[in-house]
Amino acid sequence: MKKHTEIGAEILSGSHSSVMQLAETISLTHQERWNGSGYPNHLKSEEVSQAGRIVAICAVFDALTSKRYYKEAFSIEKSMEIIEQGSGKDFEPRLVEAFKQALP
């Protein structure tokens, strides 16, 4: 499972398209965490691309609010509570606040 970041980046690599280059960066960095506890490269804070930091929050929010065969979906409120608990640890605090403000 933890190899999906590198496999995705490899598949997307080599393109001259700026969109595909951004997708490669996101693929490689969306599992990194603000405190360096993520993977694959244990990058921390601003070593992680801004796009990767944004997608990390979005991916966790999606996972929390989606029903899976092994769990029920959390409410938006509960999901934001969990994400806010990760602010400064898993996620950049400024981006958590911006994400929260963007919710309806």
Secondary structure, 3 states (H helix, E strand, C coil): CCCHHHHHHHHHCCCCCHHHHHHHHHHHHCCCCCCCCCCCCCCCHHHCCHHHHHHHHHHHHHHHHCCECCECCCCHHHHHHHHHHCECCCECHHHHHHHHHHCC
